[in-house]
C-alpha cells in the first residue's frame, strides 16, 4: 500500500501542524498494514524568519520517505504566504508525477494543502482523508477588509466545496467546526473528531503533586506561539500590561505577521519582554518559570469555532491559565481545565478581573492528561485512516 502524506509544516519547523504530523506519522508507521510505504512531502523549514533550522531535503527511513520542498524567502504576510505555497504546490506536483498512491492524507489549516491533496487523489483514483485544523473561508471573511473578503470568499468557497466533497473522511480538530461542516457536507462524506493533544515533552514535565507558588516580586505571565492577527496580542497585551504594572510582567515568545504591530504598541510598556521563537526544550523551561500561562484570540466570530493547540501543552503543566477567548474554546477551557480564568477577547478590564481571580501554584490535571495524550489520539486516528473503506466496501488496508 502506498500512502501520500501532505503537511506544509513538519519538524524541525515549529507549528501546530508540524507537531501533529510528527506524532501521526509515528502512529501510522506502527499500525500500517504490511508492506505499506508512506511518502511524506512537506516544505523545508520556513515557519519563522527569526527561527531557522536546517533539515535534509530527503530522508529515507523504514517505511517512510520524507521529501522537503525548498521555498523562496518570504514574509509572514498574505502575499508572502501565497508565494510560498505556490512553490510548495509546484514541488508537490512534480514530486508525485508518475507515482501511484492508494491513499492520500493531508493535514491543512489554510485549505490549499487539502485542495492539493484532493487534486492528487482525484488524479490517482486514490482514497482521500483530510485533517482540517481551521475553517479558512470563515476566517478570511472576518479578518480581511470587506471588499477583499468578498472577493476571497467568492474564490475560496467553491474551492472548499470541491475539496471537501472529494474526501471519504474529514477529521475536524475542533467540535466548534461541527455546525459549519455538517450544514454543508453532511451526507456527502463522513466526519471524525481527533483533536490536538499533549506531546511527550510536556507529559514528562507535568507535575505529580500540587506545589504552592509565591513570586517574590511581579507575577510572570508567559505567552508562546504565533503572533498574528488571529491572536490579536496587540489588542490586549499593551493595555493589560499597563493596568498590571507593578503586579505582573509579560514574556511573549514567538513571531508572526503581527509582531511588528505588537512591538509598535509596546513602546511605553516596560513590563513586557519580546523573545523570538525557541526550541521546545527552551520553551518548556520558559513555561516552567511562569506563574501564569496566557492565551488570546481575536474577537471575530470565526475564532469562536477554533480550539488552539496551545491549550493542551499549557494545561499539562499545571500552571493557572488566563485566556481571552470566546465560543467553543471558552466552553472547552471552562469544562476541561481547572485553575483557569476566561475573559472576552480584547477586554482589558475583564482580563484584570480574571487575573485577580487566579490562585497561583501548580496543580496536576491528571484527568485532562489521560484524555488528551497526543500519542493515544494519534494512534486512534491512524487506525481510523487505515480503516477507511475502499469504494468496493473493503478497508483501505
Buried (B, 14 or more C-beta within 10 A) or exposed (E): BBBBBBBBBBBBBBBBBBBBBBBBBBBBBEBBEEEBBBBBBBBBBBBBBEBBEEBEEEEEEEBBBBBBBEBEEBEBEBEBBEBBBEBBBEBBEEBBEEEEBBBBBBBBBBBBBBBBBBBBBEEBEBBBBBBBBBBBBBBBBBBBEEEEBEEBBEEBBEBBBEBBEBBBBBBBBBBBBBEBBEEBBEEEBBBBEBBBBBBEBBBEBBBEEEEEBEEEEBBBBBBBBBBBBBBBBBBBBBBBBBBBBEEBBBBBBBBBBBBEBBBEBBEEBEBBBBBEBBEBEEBBEBBBEBBBBBBBBBBBEBBBBBBBBBBBBBBBBBBBBBBBBBBBBBBBBEEBBBBBBBBBBBBBEBBBEBBEEBEBBBBBBEEBBEBBBBBBBBBBBBBBBBEBEEEEEEEBB
